[in-house]
């Protein structure tokens, strides 16, 4: 089999690039070498208040305004429902789970939370009081389209 010059040139380029890549040290987001132990980052404070955060888009799940570290949420138990279940909101003062969580995939209402809405942290997340890693230039639709909120209300 005869090797073409293009094939040899390709192999040479790949070999040179591979050597150049191997010469560079591997970096990670931790700023330490992969084989070195680094201290765990400090756990920041979870937001802990009863204020509702504004939502940025329709159907956005509300955030969790408190720490849920150690909460058991699996097929055997759901710690969230000890406060947010319909029967517990009177004692706990927590908001009740949305009525949408009681609907099955055919939009039929169930007596208990639907299995597809049982694992709260699939959609809801706790908030931490931290500085943003990058700047956020998100613009709400009401700011983007002046007068949009008044048209919706009419």
Sine and cosine of phi, psi and omega as CSV:
sin_phi,cos_phi,sin_psi,cos_psi,sin_omega,cos_omega
0.00,0.00,0.74,-0.68,-0.04,-1.00
-1.00,-0.07,0.75,-0.67,0.03,-1.00
-1.00,-0.04,0.72,-0.69,-0.03,-1.00
-0.99,0.11,0.42,-0.91,0.03,-1.00
-0.89,0.46,-0.53,0.85,0.01,-1.00
-0.90,0.44,-0.65,0.76,0.00,-1.00
-0.90,0.43,-0.70,0.72,0.02,-1.00
-0.91,0.41,-0.64,0.76,0.04,-1.00
-0.89,0.46,-0.67,0.74,0.04,-1.00
-0.88,0.48,-0.71,0.71,0.02,-1.00
-0.89,0.46,-0.64,0.77,0.00,-1.00
-0.90,0.43,-0.68,0.73,0.01,-1.00
-0.90,0.44,-0.69,0.72,0.02,-1.00
-0.89,0.46,-0.66,0.75,0.02,-1.00
-0.90,0.44,-0.69,0.73,0.00,-1.00
-0.91,0.40,-0.69,0.72,0.02,-1.00
-0.89,0.45,-0.64,0.77,0.02,-1.00
-0.89,0.45,-0.65,0.76,0.03,-1.00
-0.92,0.38,-0.64,0.77,0.02,-1.00
-0.91,0.42,-0.64,0.77,0.00,-1.00
-0.92,0.38,-0.64,0.77,-0.02,-1.00
-0.93,0.38,-0.45,0.89,-0.01,-1.00
-0.96,0.28,-0.41,0.91,-0.01,-1.00
-0.98,0.21,0.67,-0.74,0.05,-1.00
-0.94,0.35,0.52,-0.85,0.03,-1.00
-0.98,0.19,0.76,-0.65,0.03,-1.00
-0.90,-0.43,0.43,-0.90,0.03,-1.00
-0.76,-0.65,0.05,-1.00,0.05,-1.00
-0.95,0.30,-0.22,0.98,-0.02,-1.00
-0.99,0.10,-0.19,0.98,-0.06,-1.00
0.90,0.43,0.44,0.90,0.11,-0.99
-0.74,-0.67,0.30,-0.95,0.04,-1.00
-0.93,0.37,0.48,-0.88,-0.06,-1.00
-0.88,0.48,-0.45,0.89,-0.03,-1.00
-1.00,0.00,0.04,1.00,0.00,-1.00
-0.98,-0.21,0.59,-0.80,0.09,-1.00
-0.98,0.20,0.67,-0.75,0.09,-1.00
-0.83,-0.56,0.48,-0.88,-0.01,-1.00
-0.92,0.39,0.55,-0.83,0.03,-1.00
-0.91,0.42,0.58,-0.81,0.03,-1.00
-0.91,0.41,0.49,-0.87,0.01,-1.00
-0.90,0.43,0.72,-0.70,0.04,-1.00
-0.97,0.24,0.84,-0.55,-0.04,-1.00
-0.99,0.14,0.23,-0.97,-0.04,-1.00
-0.96,0.27,0.73,-0.68,0.11,-0.99
-0.97,0.24,0.57,-0.82,0.10,-1.00
-0.88,0.47,0.66,-0.75,0.01,-1.00
-0.63,-0.78,1.00,0.06,0.03,-1.00
-0.48,-0.88,0.17,-0.98,-0.03,-1.00
-0.98,-0.22,0.10,0.99,0.00,-1.00
-0.97,0.24,0.65,-0.76,0.06,-1.00
-0.99,0.11,0.73,-0.68,0.05,-1.00
-0.98,0.18,0.57,-0.82,0.09,-1.00
-0.93,0.37,0.51,-0.86,0.01,-1.00
-0.99,-0.17,0.56,-0.83,-0.11,-0.99
-1.00,-0.02,-0.26,0.97,0.00,-1.00
-0.42,-0.91,0.39,-0.92,0.00,-1.00
-0.87,0.50,0.59,-0.81,0.02,-1.00
0.93,0.37,0.23,0.97,0.07,-1.00
-0.93,0.36,0.78,-0.63,0.05,-1.00
-0.91,0.41,0.63,-0.78,0.05,-1.00
-0.91,0.41,0.47,-0.88,0.04,-1.00
-0.99,0.13,0.28,-0.96,0.01,-1.00
-1.00,-0.03,0.88,-0.47,-0.10,-1.00
-1.00,0.04,0.42,0.91,0.00,-1.00
-0.43,-0.90,0.21,-0.98,0.00,-1.00
-0.94,0.33,0.71,-0.71,0.07,-1.00
-0.86,-0.50,0.29,0.96,0.02,-1.00
-0.83,0.56,0.79,-0.62,0.02,-1.00
1.00,0.08,-0.01,1.00,0.03,-1.00
-0.94,0.34,0.74,-0.67,0.07,-1.00
-1.00,0.08,0.88,-0.47,0.08,-1.00
-0.72,-0.70,1.00,-0.07,0.04,-1.00
-0.54,-0.84,-0.14,-0.99,-0.09,-1.00
-0.92,0.38,-0.26,0.97,-0.02,-1.00
-1.00,-0.07,-0.45,0.89,-0.07,-1.00
-0.40,-0.91,0.42,-0.91,0.08,-1.00
-0.65,-0.76,0.98,-0.20,-0.04,-1.00
-0.87,0.49,-0.50,0.86,-0.01,-1.00
-0.86,0.52,-0.60,0.80,-0.06,-1.00
-0.95,0.32,-0.19,0.98,0.06,-1.00
-0.93,0.36,-0.31,0.95,0.08,-1.00
-0.89,-0.46,-0.57,0.82,-0.15,-0.99
-0.99,-0.11,-0.08,1.00,0.08,-1.00
-0.92,0.40,0.50,-0.86,-0.03,-1.00
-0.79,0.61,-0.66,0.75,-0.06,-1.00
-0.97,0.25,-0.22,0.98,-0.08,-1.00
-0.95,-0.30,-0.18,0.98,-0.11,-0.99
-0.92,0.39,-0.47,0.88,0.03,-1.00
-0.90,0.44,-0.67,0.75,0.00,-1.00
-0.97,0.22,-0.64,0.77,-0.12,-0.99
-1.00,0.05,-0.47,0.89,-0.08,-1.00
0.98,0.20,0.07,1.00,0.00,-1.00
-0.99,0.15,0.46,-0.89,0.05,-1.00
-0.92,0.39,0.56,-0.83,0.01,-1.00
-0.96,0.30,0.52,-0.86,0.10,-0.99
-0.83,0.56,0.67,-0.74,-0.02,-1.00
-0.84,0.54,0.53,-0.85,0.02,-1.00
-0.86,0.50,-0.44,0.90,0.02,-1.00
-0.90,0.44,-0.38,0.93,0.00,-1.00
-0.97,0.24,-0.13,0.99,0.01,-1.00
-0.98,-0.21,0.15,0.99,-0.03,-1.00
-0.98,-0.21,0.65,-0.76,0.09,-1.00
-1.00,0.09,-0.06,-1.00,-0.06,-1.00
-0.93,0.37,-0.24,0.97,0.06,-1.00
-0.99,-0.16,0.25,0.97,-0.01,-1.00
0.88,0.47,0.47,0.88,0.10,-0.99
-1.00,-0.07,0.68,-0.73,-0.04,-1.00
-0.98,0.19,0.64,-0.77,0.01,-1.00
-0.94,-0.34,0.28,-0.96,0.04,-1.00
-0.98,0.20,-0.41,0.91,-0.01,-1.00
-0.82,-0.57,0.14,-0.99,0.02,-1.00
-0.87,0.49,0.71,-0.70,-0.01,-1.00
-0.89,0.46,0.63,-0.78,0.03,-1.00
-0.84,0.54,-0.49,0.87,-0.01,-1.00
-0.98,0.19,-0.15,0.99,0.05,-1.00
-0.88,-0.47,0.23,0.97,-0.10,-1.00
-0.97,0.22,-0.52,0.86,-0.08,-1.00
-1.00,-0.06,1.00,0.01,-0.18,-0.98
-0.81,0.59,-0.65,0.76,-0.11,-0.99
-0.97,0.25,0.04,1.00,0.16,-0.99
-0.92,0.38,-0.52,0.85,-0.07,-1.00
-0.85,-0.53,-0.59,0.81,-0.08,-1.00
-0.99,-0.12,0.67,-0.74,-0.03,-1.00
-0.76,-0.65,0.60,-0.80,0.11,-0.99
-0.97,0.26,0.41,-0.91,0.00,-1.00
-0.95,-0.30,0.59,-0.81,0.08,-1.00
-0.91,-0.41,0.50,-0.87,0.03,-1.00
-1.00,0.05,1.00,-0.01,-0.03,-1.00
-0.70,-0.72,0.32,-0.95,0.13,-0.99
-0.98,0.19,0.64,-0.77,0.01,-1.00
-0.89,0.45,0.61,-0.80,0.03,-1.00
-0.94,0.33,-0.56,0.83,0.05,-1.00
-0.72,-0.70,0.38,-0.92,0.04,-1.00
-0.93,0.37,0.57,-0.82,0.01,-1.00
-0.91,-0.41,0.82,-0.57,0.01,-1.00
-0.92,-0.39,0.52,0.85,0.02,-1.00
-0.88,0.48,0.71,-0.71,0.04,-1.00
-0.86,-0.52,0.85,-0.53,0.01,-1.00
-0.91,0.41,0.51,-0.86,-0.03,-1.00
-0.85,0.52,-0.54,0.84,0.02,-1.00
-0.92,0.40,-0.50,0.86,0.06,-1.00
-0.99,0.11,-0.54,0.84,-0.03,-1.00
-0.94,0.34,-0.66,0.75,0.01,-1.00
-0.93,-0.38,0.99,-0.11,-0.03,-1.00
-0.85,0.53,0.66,-0.75,0.00,-1.00
0.98,0.17,0.01,1.00,-0.03,-1.00
-0.90,0.43,-0.65,0.76,-0.05,-1.00
-0.93,0.38,-0.52,0.86,0.01,-1.00
-0.96,0.27,-0.53,0.85,0.02,-1.00
-0.93,0.36,-0.57,0.82,-0.01,-1.00
-0.93,0.37,-0.63,0.78,-0.03,-1.00
-0.94,0.35,-0.42,0.91,-0.06,-1.00
-0.97,0.24,0.00,0.00,0.00,0.00
